[in-house]
Amino acid sequence: MATVLLVRHGRTTANASGLLAGRADGVSLDDIGRDQAALTADRLAAVPVVGLVSSPLDRCRETAQFILERQAGTQQAPIDIHLDSGLTECDYGQWQGRTLTDLATEELWPVVQAQPSAVVFPGGESMAAMHARSVAAIRRRDAAFEAEHGPGAVWVAVSHGDIIKSILADALGMHLDLFQRIAVGPASVSIVRYGTHRPTVHATNTEAGDLSWLANTVSSEDAPVGGGAGHTAPSA
């Protein structure tokens, strides 16, 4: 089974000022965000990835570019960044561009926190629709990469916080109403493998740590009873 590395974009100018950027144009990584993206790219450089898919929004494309540049020469065939609208940010409608402090006074805010499946953003998308299209996109891409490159394939998807939380909730078998229990920080890496029986979540929201073990690991479809022996990093 293939492995997807879910990467959130680095910090943006909107994140730093407490704005809900949504799908607004011109939202770029700030200096800290670029440093975060570079660090994540360095972590992923130890893993030759077979594909790189990104949300079309600038902040994800910028983050993906850092990863692409550090991947140069690590795989037999060069890769490109493929844009996928299924991984784009939620359409927050009239909430877009407002501060989180202001939005916290809205009647809809507690529903977003406790019952996301019931939320439809005014003039925008429902969280259930966001969940469905992002999960469908990631599973479709994963199946395609495995079919082309085999069960040891590792690929990267660069997306947004709520999108990645939705994908992780699905992989963990959680109802969407529980997805606010998951944290996904800027430029973090989460790891999921989709198998015949079930997805397996190997990591969530990691900001540091060695990933070189992914370079030559093919896991069994079966869950190891008792937890198993874990992974071993390749010898230097």
Disulfide bonds with the S-S distance in Angstrom:
none
